Amino acid sequence: VRHGTFSVWLQLTAGLTLGAMYAFSSAVVGTSQNELSITYLLPPTPITLHEPVVWRLQAHNVSKLTAQLDLGKNREENFIITYTGPNDPVPKTIRRHKEGFGITGTIAVAPNSTFEQELLLNKWVVFSDPGRYDIELKLLRGATQGADSIEISSFKASVEILPRDPKRLAEICNSLVARVEKANSYEQAAEAALELRFVADPVAVPYLQRALYAKKLVEPLAIEGLEQIANEEATQALIDALSRTPPETSVIARSALERIESGTHDTKTKLLIQQALKSDRTS
Amino acid sequence: VRGIPFQSTSGNGANAYDTCSGLWDDVSDAAYGNWTTGNSSIATVDYYGTHTGRGLGSTTSSTSALLQISSIQVNCPVHRNTARGNDNVVAVPVNFHQLSTSDQGNGDLHFTYSWDSSSGNLADLSACTVGEIVTYPGGNPYMWPSPPFPATSSNNPTIAEGAATAGMGVDDNVVSGSFVKPYGASSFTATEYFRYKCTNVNNGNYVNLMGPLSIARSVQQNSNGTWKFIVTKPTNGQATINPLP
């Protein structure tokens, strides 16, 4: 087993400095008979505050045996991410392990094929300020190929977050909601909606509202995004959803409003929600 | 456009515009016995308008009815009205079942579930999700009784779902945080349903797959005076922390 983490780190840093389209990592190589390479593709352009930060994982199996990867529930819970931020030099280690249901993370990568998926770093890393974030990503479990175990080494990169740019953020949100609306499958719609859900910025509210009514099954993600923003506009969007969405979606909107009402100290918002929920109960 | 689950049924009816009253009426009864579909290899329809998905794809169905509107003021003759609509036969998740259960430690009761596509091909479920809804005894967020439970809360209801094309799912019933002293006997039960939804079935609303299932969590005293945590589900699942630290 070869480990290329250090050389990868240099390659990646250089790639980012030069503004290369993508930086690559071959973090895993098995024996000559068991070969699985893991590559992370990083975004080619600078990222501004509150944007989704997306890496793409590629697992390429060049052997004659199927490789099994266990990414954990929802294909995310076996990732362990350690990071430092510009105002937080003490490393934080995060592993998402949520209560409840999710799809299996066991992936079979057939011989001579590539599995690819998005890693939305905002799930783990709070990009709260502009500046440099140093991120190390590890998989809790290695891969298997037949009876062999393949160790997967960690991957390090830095992400430079530029100051907030509302115009650029609106363009990104518009592009994401367009992806939701044009999606041909739930997976496509959910990938874009999830990025939108993590844009923790008031700019995202009208786009989350569009996603809510896109009829692409991403209503829960749109509602989570609105709940996270929880300003007056987002609250009003959730109140509108009480009457404008099917009963099972309005239950989710009601639940989000109840939590905003329970958590806010803003009396105006509290009153607005209380009146809306009372009116919804009696209608 | 009507979504009909593959190898399952979906009801249909007919409405007619009443030119006398200016209102739409449900005239399904009058249309009984006249239903047909354009392609019986995709959908068939019975006497009452109940459609059955026979193959993935789209066709049309139609029916007709003799309608007469009684009115004192207007003379309304009997007239045969024909209605036509589109039928889309779509795949849905079926055979949802539990594969395994295990105690993962630290009070994590873990399950794996599996399901199939009614078409036999999971890729046909690209317009569907599979997930759960869990409701707690009261309040939103539901505050776990603490002590003795950890001072944590759960969204009430808790809703989670994923792409139905995965064909397999896992469910973790976890404890977040540390149990709080002084320990004492306490319990609460949440109710869980597994369900699916597809964009073009049941108007995009959820369809139940399994449940209700009771997720019962309790803190109990052992005979030696120590305390234990137990979480159970009625499908042979149990996880414990025994004794509590």
Interface residues (C-beta under 8 A of the other chain):
Chain A: K73 N74 H97 K98 E99 G100 F101 G102 I103 T104 G105 T106 N184 S185 Y186 E187 A190 K215 K216 L217 P220 P246 P247 E248 V251 I252 S255 E258 R259 S262
Chain B: T112 S126 A127 C128 T129 V130 G131 E132 V134 N140 P141 S154 N155 N156 P157 T158 I159 A160 E161 G162 A163 A164 T165 A166 G167 M168 G169 V170 D171 D172 N173 V174 S176 F194 K197 C198 T199 N203 G204 N205 Y206
